[in-house]
Amino acid sequence: MNAWHDIVKMASIGLDRQSLVLPETEGTADRLLSQLDTADPERSLLGAAAILGLQQQAGRVPTVEKGDRLSLSPPDRLPFCSPCAAQHLQRMLAGEFSAVLPQWLEAIAKAKQRVPPEYLPQLLEWGRQHPEFRAVLFPVLGKRGCWLAAQNPDWDYVRDFDIEAGTEVEVWQTGTIGMRQQVLQRLRATDPSLARNWLESIWKQDKAPDRAKFLATFEIGLSLADEALLELALADKSKLIRAVAVDLLARLPNSQFCDRWRDRLQKYVKISCNPSLKLEVKLPKTCPKEATRDGIVPQPPAGIEAKPWWLLQMVAAVPLDFWTQYASPAAFVEMLQEYEHEYEKAFLEGWAIAAARHGDIEWGEALLDVLPSLKGYAIGGENSIEVLMQVLPTETLEMAIVEILEYDRDRLSKNHPAICLLRWCRYPWSLRLSRAVLDRFSREIATSKDTYNWGLRSAFLDFVYSIDPMMVSEVVEQLQNAAKAGSYWAQTVDEFLEILQFRFDFYRAIDNFER
């Protein structure tokens, strides 16, 4: 369109270097151009640009996109959540009470409901930014959410969960790493042997980080039939793969790996029972090469010396019956504490890892009193203390914490044994534990000298996500009576009550408020 180009050229050069000459055209555009007041060149130039620009847009032929037509979203069977529940979601997505969103998603999934479509883009973006919560997000997306995610590469992670039954073989061969991991995990639950064959078939060709993820699924259905592949992984060049192999082999008490560690530990640790239980430790000056080949990491992390670090890993690798043939778990723990053994922490940390690996409740209960003093080291990507806390029966764990809260009269602090244990209890608490925590904190707040003590107040705020929301009326009355107006605790209590009230409200709105 020459007239349009003439106007653009004239505007680019500027009217201070040339006179305004309106282009000639036809039809309505020419009639409108003739009505412009050329006595005001700048105004006329802008008017001409508006007229000709609009004419150009009106005359443009629509672009025809080539390719397949976008398919429609499949129908959904799940009902939407209530409008009130959707309002709660809107507030959380806007940044208010956002830490509660995972609980809201779990409650919606439990109620077999889904989110309204207008919130799907924000939720999918939230899932992209928070990979640790994708598993709880997926069930509430519905068919519409999965369809929408397929239109945006940034939301491709949804495909890892949206796997139809009967497509496992195809997904294993052509899917993303996340999809293949999900398929292998499912297969380990139903046919561990076939899952092992699948992994063996690609062992030499896939990248090490991917193989490590695949191998980690062997925790499901783990047996001695997996030993040969795990021994192969133990000799792999990748540290990631070796670490996974060590963790899995240590869970097989009858494996050759555990036998080798039994033999080694007998050289370094002498156990005697007469006249009393005793542990004598003699470690080598350097970490043996054969120990390194069997998974020992020679270089210790910060906060622990080399020899205790080696011993810790050895103790963690040996089945717990190595010790209980001599004495009970409680006897070993009491002996270490009574004699202030040089390697006390190494033994306790190692036993905690072993107990977590084997799900040993007796050892877990014996270690319960000392858990607050332990650091906890990673096994399978999780902290050993947190895993061990999951092994213990909830009733046993909560009873122990309640007893500490009721009988330990020391002032609360961030390092108080009850506070340390409660930090690991990241699940909905029973009414009994909730009430015990409320009573103890109410006394603490009422008698506080109002020092800053941010560590304790921070722990208190963390607990609001676990305390039973059905207690909201009781909590409001107790805490408001305990907190002094204008104090540090008053600010913290107000924030605590806001969050608890919100939790109560959204559970009630989901029509599945079961406690």
Secondary structure as UniProt FT lines:
FT   HELIX           2..13
FT   TURN            15..16
FT   HELIX           27..34
FT   TURN            38..39
FT   HELIX           41..58
FT   HELIX           83..93
FT   TURN            94..97
FT   HELIX           98..100
FT   HELIX           101..110
FT   TURN            111..112
FT   HELIX           117..119
FT   HELIX           120..129
FT   HELIX           131..133
FT   HELIX           134..137
FT   HELIX           138..140
FT   HELIX           142..149
FT   TURN            150..151
FT   HELIX           153..160
FT   TURN            165..166
FT   HELIX           168..174
FT   HELIX           177..190
FT   HELIX           192..202
FT   TURN            203..205
FT   HELIX           208..216
FT   HELIX           217..219
FT   TURN            220..221
FT   HELIX           224..226
FT   HELIX           227..234
FT   HELIX           239..249
FT   TURN            250..251
FT   TURN            253..254
FT   HELIX           256..268
FT   STRAND          269..272
FT   STRAND          278..281
FT   HELIX           289..293
FT   TURN            294..295
FT   TURN            302..303
FT   HELIX           306..317
FT   HELIX           321..324
FT   TURN            325..326
FT   HELIX           329..339
FT   TURN            342..343
FT   HELIX           344..358
FT   HELIX           361..367
FT   TURN            368..370
FT   HELIX           371..373
FT   STRAND          378..379
FT   TURN            380..381
FT   STRAND          382..383
FT   HELIX           384..391
FT   HELIX           394..407
FT   TURN            414..415
FT   HELIX           417..424
FT   HELIX           431..446
FT   HELIX           454..463
FT   TURN            464..466
FT   HELIX           469..471
FT   HELIX           472..482
FT   TURN            485..486
FT   HELIX           488..509
FT   TURN            510..511
//
